[in-house]
Each structure stands twice: as C-alpha cells, then as structure tokens.
C-alpha cells in the first residue's frame, strides 16, 4: 500500500530514504553546533570550527611518505573548502553536518571520550578506519564523501602532484598557454 502511494507521488522508497537520511544528518549537525556553541553548518562558507575538523581529517588521510606535500603548507584545506562551496547548497549543508558529526563521534561512541580534533593522529586514523570499514552503509558513505573532498583538496595542489614527479607544465595534453601558467606556479610564482 505504501509502495503504491510512493509511486503515485513519484518517489521510490530509496529516494525517500535518502532524503530522510540527509535531513537527519543536517538536523544532527545543527544540534551538535548548538550544543558546542558553534555556528551551524550552512551553504556558501565553511565555518572555521568545521575547517579545523576537516584539516584534522586531511592530516590523517594525506599522511603519505616523507617528501610529500604537507596539508597545511600546500593549501589543501583552502582547496577542499573551495571545492565544497561549489556544491549544491543542500550538499554543502550535508557535508558540513558530516564534519560536525565526525567531531563528536569518538566522544559519543568511544572508545576514546574525546572530540575528533582532540585525538592523537593514530587515534584519528583508527576512528576513520572504523568509518571506512563499517558494516553500516551510511557510515561508509559518509567516509566516502569525506575522502572525496579530502582527496580533491590535496591532489589538486601543484605541491602535491609535483612531489610524485607529475608536472602539468610538461604534460603534452595540456594546451600551451596553460602549460606556461602551470610552469610559473610550479616554480613558486603566484599566478591567478
């Protein structure tokens, strides 16, 4: 009976479930923000406290071998925040709400009774691995969303891909004017 009603309404049960989950995530993010006395997740700008959470996750997820670009030094956080502001407004709120949930998840669910940003690097890594390997599909999906933003922020920085020997300036598939711009960037010149 409910399935027939949903089909008449033009929505599948999966679509309704996704919308309910997204709304629940946003409301949870707003509640966490209020409890912490912070500004709530919103579209257009990532609040500084949420940027701190994202940076803490990035430091763990982008902790590669020595010689790789440092998250803070290469501007990966700014790139990731810029990437999120290009998302649809509802997706921006969902992602920022995800960051709020990530901040309190270790405190609420343990085993460490600290916020994510207060954990050691190793404990953050273990916590994120728990999300990645979770039996709960929404938790794995949340990790996937976080990982996508983190990797977009990190691997779009010239300092990151130059540390693995890749150069846009010497890529024959890049048009000549853009090669010159990238060469200047790779040499440390500020080109906008």
HELIX and SHEET records of a PDB file:
HELIX    1   1 UNK A    2  UNK A    9  1                                   8    
HELIX    2   2 UNK A   13  UNK A   36  1                                  24    
HELIX    3   3 UNK A   48  UNK A   61  1                                  14    
HELIX    4   4 UNK A   71  UNK A   74  1                                   4    
HELIX    5   5 UNK A   76  UNK A   85  1                                  10    
HELIX    6   6 UNK A   89  UNK A  109  1                                  21    
HELIX    7   7 UNK A  116  UNK A  118  5                                   3    
HELIX    8   8 UNK A  121  UNK A  132  1                                  12    
HELIX    9   9 UNK A  137  UNK A  155  1                                  19    
HELIX   10  10 UNK A  158  UNK A  162  1                                   5    
HELIX   11  11 UNK A  176  UNK A  186  1                                  11    
END                                                                             
